[in-house]
Every structure is written in structure tokens, then in C-alpha cells.
């Protein structure tokens, strides 16, 4: 019979809450220049790094807080 582990190995994300905001922040800190690619309904493709994406996300979040969304 194999012994049962009494502890778990910590992962990179285990020291942070698993919130979308924390995952984006982790990606921006760890992989700031890794490319994020998105397409709009109109057709243009946007390319930017995780650091730039985190700034855009923070700007949107702050804009949504203003009207109380």
C-alpha cells in the first residue's frame, strides 16, 4: 500500500486567491510581453501583451465602478 501524502505541493497560483483579477495580475507580472490576440465584431484584430491587457482591464473596471455597475 502506498503512503498517503500529508501535504500538498504549492503551485505558482496557490499563494493568491483564484480570482480573474489575480490571474490577470499574475500573467501581467510573469509574462508581460506574451501576446494576447482578440478580434472585434467589426473584424480588426488587436494584439498586445498581458501587461497592456491588465492596464486596459483596470481602466474598464474603474469606468464600470463610476456609474455603480
N, C-alpha and C positions, 0 to 999 in steps of 0.2 A: 504494500500500500504506500502511495506517495504521501509525503507530509503536506499538510495544508499550510499555505502561506499565511503568516500572521500580519503581514504588512503589504502595502501596495507600492509599486514603483511610481514616483512622482513624474508626471508628464509636463511638457512645456506649458500647457494651459491650466494645469491643476492649481496654480497659485493665483488664479484670477477667477472671478465669477464667470460663468458661461453665458454672458450677455452679448448680444450682437455688437454693442458699442465696445466692449472689451476685446472681442475678436478683431474688429477693425483696428483698434488701437494697437493690438499686438502685431498685426500684419504691417501697419504703418511703421512701427518701431523696428521690426525684424526684417522686413522685405520692402523698404520704402520705394525702391525703383522697379519692383516687379510689376509688370504691366497688367492693368485692368482694362478690358475691352468691353464696350457696350454700344448698342445700336439704338437709335431712336426710331419712332414710328415713321418719321419722315424719310429715313434712310441713312443719314450721316452716321459714321462710326466714330466714337470717341475713344481715345487711348490716353491713359495717364497711369501713374504709379499709385501704390497703396497710400503713400504719404499725401499725395494730392487728393486722392479719393477721401481720405479721412478729413481733410480740410473742407471739402465740398459737403460731406455728410454733416459735419459740425455746423456749417453755415445753414444748411437746410433745417437741422434740428432747432437751432436758435430762432430761425424765422418762424417755425411752427409754434414755438413757445410764446412768441409775442402776441398772437391773437388768442392764445389759450387752447390751441388744438391739442 
